[in-house]
Amino acid sequence: MTKLEKLEHEVQRFSRAELTTFRNWFRKYDSNEWDRQIEDDALSGKLDKMVKEALTEDKAGKTRKL
């Protein structure tokens, strides 16, 4: 049994209260990891091409205000 399978089995055994607590923790953890990944990508230059394209489209009037 893999670590993931063990974790899935444990989560299935959570009470409703435990599942709610776990879900809230995981949402925050996942959100923080996503933010960290975006920051790492931005600092490494992985997003530079997309930023340049977006700015070019904005200057050409191909965007709209949100």
Secondary structure by P-SEA (a helix, b strand, c coil): ccaaaaaaaaaaaccaaaaaaaaaaaaaaaaaaaaaaaaaaaaaccaaaaaaaaaaaaaacccccc
